[in-house]
Amino acid sequence: MSIKTIDKTDLRNNLASTINALGRDDILFIKSRGKLTGKAIIDDELLEDLLLMQDGNYIASIAKARNEIKQGDVYTFDEVFGDVL
């Protein structure tokens, strides 16, 4: 896991290239005027791994959803949003 920091002005000016440069295990902390803001950018799979350490029920629900997808137990776009759009 690699931990990096970036100033929010640099992030704003280079958002796409900054996100593309991040790896799966990277965490990018955002600074403002040299101080950490308490905000971070993290890969969703890494976040799931970190949540696993905190909440087994959450990860179990993700595993269940992934199994449902593999089994084809899914809804089409039209089934979900057909009446709304």
WOTAUR-V729670 format. One record per residue. N is the residue number from 1. RES is the residue in three letters. SS is DSSP state (alpha for helix, beta for strand, coil for the rest). PSI is psi in radians with two decimals (999 if undefined). OMEGA is omega in whole degrees, -180 to 180 (none if undefined). Layout:
n->N res->RES ss->SS psi->PSI omega->OMEGA
n->N res->RES ss->SS psi->PSI omega->OMEGA
This chain:
n->1 res->MET ss->coil psi->2.31 omega->179
n->2 res->SER ss->beta psi->2.28 omega->179
n->3 res->ILE ss->beta psi->2.21 omega->-178
n->4 res->LYS ss->beta psi->2.81 omega->174
n->5 res->THR ss->beta psi->2.69 omega->177
n->6 res->ILE ss->beta psi->2.51 omega->176
n->7 res->ASP ss->beta psi->2.51 omega->-175
n->8 res->LYS ss->alpha psi->-0.51 omega->177
n->9 res->THR ss->alpha psi->-0.77 omega->177
n->10 res->ASP ss->alpha psi->-0.69 omega->178
n->11 res->LEU ss->alpha psi->-0.80 omega->-180
n->12 res->ARG ss->alpha psi->-0.71 omega->-178
n->13 res->ASN ss->alpha psi->-0.34 omega->-175
n->14 res->ASN ss->coil psi->0.66 omega->-172
n->15 res->LEU ss->alpha psi->-0.93 omega->-176
n->16 res->ALA ss->alpha psi->-0.84 omega->-178
n->17 res->SER ss->alpha psi->-0.57 omega->178
n->18 res->THR ss->alpha psi->-0.81 omega->180
n->19 res->ILE ss->alpha psi->-0.72 omega->179
n->20 res->ASN ss->alpha psi->-0.49 omega->-178
n->21 res->ALA ss->alpha psi->-0.23 omega->-179
n->22 res->LEU ss->coil psi->2.40 omega->175
n->23 res->GLY ss->coil psi->3.02 omega->-178
n->24 res->ARG ss->coil psi->-0.65 omega->-176
n->25 res->ASP ss->coil psi->0.17 omega->-179
n->26 res->ASP ss->beta psi->2.50 omega->171
n->27 res->ILE ss->beta psi->2.24 omega->-178
n->28 res->LEU ss->beta psi->1.94 omega->177
n->29 res->PHE ss->beta psi->2.46 omega->-176
n->30 res->ILE ss->beta psi->2.30 omega->179
n->31 res->LYS ss->beta psi->2.73 omega->172
n->32 res->SER ss->beta psi->2.08 omega->-177
n->33 res->ARG ss->coil psi->0.68 omega->176
n->34 res->GLY ss->coil psi->-0.04 omega->-179
n->35 res->LYS ss->beta psi->2.48 omega->178
n->36 res->LEU ss->beta psi->2.45 omega->-177
n->37 res->THR ss->beta psi->-0.18 omega->-174
n->38 res->GLY ss->beta psi->0.10 omega->179
n->39 res->LYS ss->beta psi->2.60 omega->-179
n->40 res->ALA ss->beta psi->2.74 omega->172
n->41 res->ILE ss->beta psi->2.26 omega->-175
n->42 res->ILE ss->beta psi->2.54 omega->178
n->43 res->ASP ss->coil psi->2.44 omega->-177
n->44 res->ASP ss->alpha psi->-0.61 omega->178
n->45 res->GLU ss->alpha psi->-0.64 omega->176
n->46 res->LEU ss->alpha psi->-0.69 omega->177
n->47 res->LEU ss->alpha psi->-0.77 omega->177
n->48 res->GLU ss->alpha psi->-0.73 omega->178
n->49 res->ASP ss->alpha psi->-0.72 omega->179
n->50 res->LEU ss->alpha psi->-0.67 omega->177
n->51 res->LEU ss->alpha psi->-0.55 omega->178
n->52 res->LEU ss->alpha psi->-0.69 omega->-180
n->53 res->MET ss->alpha psi->-0.38 omega->-177
n->54 res->GLN ss->alpha psi->-0.63 omega->-172
n->55 res->ASP ss->coil psi->1.72 omega->-179
n->56 res->GLY ss->alpha psi->-0.55 omega->180
n->57 res->ASN ss->alpha psi->-0.66 omega->179
n->58 res->TYR ss->alpha psi->-0.82 omega->-179
n->59 res->ILE ss->alpha psi->-0.62 omega->177
n->60 res->ALA ss->alpha psi->-0.66 omega->179
n->61 res->SER ss->alpha psi->-0.61 omega->177
n->62 res->ILE ss->alpha psi->-0.75 omega->178
n->63 res->ALA ss->alpha psi->-0.72 omega->178
n->64 res->LYS ss->alpha psi->-0.79 omega->180
n->65 res->ALA ss->alpha psi->-0.71 omega->179
n->66 res->ARG ss->alpha psi->-0.68 omega->177
n->67 res->ASN ss->alpha psi->-0.70 omega->178
n->68 res->GLU ss->alpha psi->-0.69 omega->178
n->69 res->ILE ss->alpha psi->-0.79 omega->-180
n->70 res->LYS ss->alpha psi->-0.62 omega->-179
n->71 res->GLN ss->coil psi->-0.06 omega->179
n->72 res->GLY ss->coil psi->0.22 omega->179
n->73 res->ASP ss->coil psi->1.27 omega->-176
n->74 res->VAL ss->coil psi->2.89 omega->176
n->75 res->TYR ss->coil psi->2.62 omega->176
n->76 res->THR ss->coil psi->2.89 omega->177
n->77 res->PHE ss->alpha psi->-0.78 omega->-179
n->78 res->ASP ss->alpha psi->-0.62 omega->178
n->79 res->GLU ss->alpha psi->-0.62 omega->-178
n->80 res->VAL ss->alpha psi->-0.78 omega->-171
n->81 res->PHE ss->alpha psi->0.09 omega->-174
n->82 res->GLY ss->coil psi->-0.77 omega->-178
n->83 res->ASP ss->coil psi->-0.40 omega->-177
n->84 res->VAL ss->coil psi->-0.70 omega->-176
n->85 res->LEU ss->coil psi->999 omega->none
